[in-house]
Amino acid sequence: IMYILIDKGKVRSECVITVENGNTVEIKNIATYPEDQGKGYAKHLINFIAKKYQNKYQILQVGTGDSPLTIPFYEKCGFKRSGKIKDFFVKNYDHPIFEAGHQLVDMIYLSKRLN
């Protein structure tokens, strides 16, 4: 399911979620235009999704690289580290992936209780 946040007639952020099981929904992708980052759009979208699904699911989770930009963002949104897939980015991509000068190696899972 894709959600799009539009403000003042312009798409600012988008989020794709999937239902993983009877208890969990997962953020598969969330993106905000670079000029709109740091303005609260992604956080607002996450809060909307959490509220929308709070009575149907127990957990909202996300998997991401161990980045100094991404992990603190999710933690500020109320997520806590809940797991890791070792060497995910090394084994599943044919080239190194970097974010903020940091090579992504492991997939870090974070989760947030919805109820």
PERA-V766677 format. One record per residue. N is the residue number from 1. RES is the residue in three letters. PHI is phi in radians with two decimals (NA if undefined). OMEGA is omega as a letter, one per 20 degrees, with the letter a starting at -180 (NA if undefined). BURIAL is # if it has 16 or more other ideal C-beta (glycine too) atoms within 10 Angstrom, else .. Layout:
BEGIN
N:RES:PHI:OMEGA:BURIAL / N:RES:PHI:OMEGA:BURIAL
END
This chain:
BEGIN
1:ILE:NA:r:. / 2:MET:-1.88:r:. / 3:TYR:-2.08:a:. / 4:ILE:-2.19:r:. / 5:LEU:-1.71:r:# / 6:ILE:-2.00:r:. / 7:ASP:-2.32:a:. / 8:LYS:0.94:r:. / 9:GLY:1.35:a:. / 10:LYS:-2.20:r:. / 11:VAL:-1.15:a:. / 12:ARG:-1.93:a:# / 13:SER:-2.69:r:# / 14:GLU:-2.44:a:# / 15:CYS:-2.57:r:# / 16:VAL:-1.98:r:. / 17:ILE:-2.16:r:# / 18:THR:-2.26:r:. / 19:VAL:-1.56:a:. / 20:GLU:-1.59:r:. / 21:ASN:-2.87:a:. / 22:GLY:-1.15:a:. / 23:ASN:-1.98:a:. / 24:THR:-2.29:r:# / 25:VAL:-2.01:a:# / 26:GLU:-2.21:r:# / 27:ILE:-1.35:r:# / 28:LYS:-1.64:r:. / 29:ASN:-2.75:r:. / 30:ILE:-2.48:a:# / 31:ALA:-2.54:r:. / 32:THR:-2.27:r:# / 33:TYR:-0.94:a:. / 34:PRO:-0.91:a:. / 35:GLU:-1.25:r:. / 36:ASP:-1.82:a:# / 37:GLN:-1.20:a:. / 38:GLY:1.41:a:. / 39:LYS:-1.86:r:. / 40:GLY:1.58:a:. / 41:TYR:-1.13:a:# / 42:ALA:-1.13:r:# / 43:LYS:-1.10:r:# / 44:HIS:-1.08:r:. / 45:LEU:-1.12:r:# / 46:ILE:-1.09:r:# / 47:ASN:-1.10:r:. / 48:PHE:-1.06:a:. / 49:ILE:-1.12:r:# / 50:ALA:-1.04:r:# / 51:LYS:-1.17:a:. / 52:LYS:-1.06:a:. / 53:TYR:-1.80:a:# / 54:GLN:-1.11:a:. / 55:ASN:-1.61:a:. / 56:LYS:-1.93:a:. / 57:TYR:-2.24:a:# / 58:GLN:-1.70:a:. / 59:ILE:-2.32:r:# / 60:LEU:-1.92:a:# / 61:GLN:-2.20:r:# / 62:VAL:-2.59:r:# / 63:GLY:-1.97:a:# / 64:THR:-2.65:r:# / 65:GLY:-1.28:a:# / 66:ASP:-1.40:a:# / 67:SER:-1.85:r:# / 68:PRO:-1.20:r:. / 69:LEU:-1.67:a:. / 70:THR:-1.37:a:# / 71:ILE:-1.02:r:# / 72:PRO:-1.06:r:. / 73:PHE:-1.05:a:# / 74:TYR:-1.14:r:# / 75:GLU:-1.10:r:. / 76:LYS:-1.16:r:. / 77:CYS:-1.52:r:# / 78:GLY:1.67:r:. / 79:PHE:-1.46:r:# / 80:LYS:-2.22:r:. / 81:ARG:-1.02:a:. / 82:SER:-2.34:r:. / 83:GLY:3.03:a:. / 84:LYS:-2.70:r:. / 85:ILE:-1.94:a:. / 86:LYS:-1.13:r:. / 87:ASP:1.08:a:. / 88:PHE:-0.97:a:# / 89:PHE:-1.29:r:# / 90:VAL:-1.33:a:. / 91:LYS:-1.43:a:. / 92:ASN:-1.88:r:. / 93:TYR:-2.24:a:. / 94:ASP:-1.50:r:. / 95:HIS:-2.62:r:. / 96:PRO:-1.14:r:. / 97:ILE:-1.99:a:. / 98:PHE:-2.11:r:. / 99:GLU:-2.41:a:. / 100:ALA:0.96:r:. / 101:GLY:1.33:a:. / 102:HIS:-2.01:r:. / 103:GLN:-1.28:r:. / 104:LEU:-1.45:a:# / 105:VAL:-2.10:a:# / 106:ASP:-1.66:r:. / 107:MET:-1.52:r:# / 108:ILE:-1.81:r:# / 109:TYR:-1.73:r:# / 110:LEU:-2.21:r:# / 111:SER:-2.41:a:# / 112:LYS:-2.43:r:# / 113:ARG:-1.26:a:. / 114:LEU:-1.73:r:# / 115:ASN:-2.49:NA:.
END
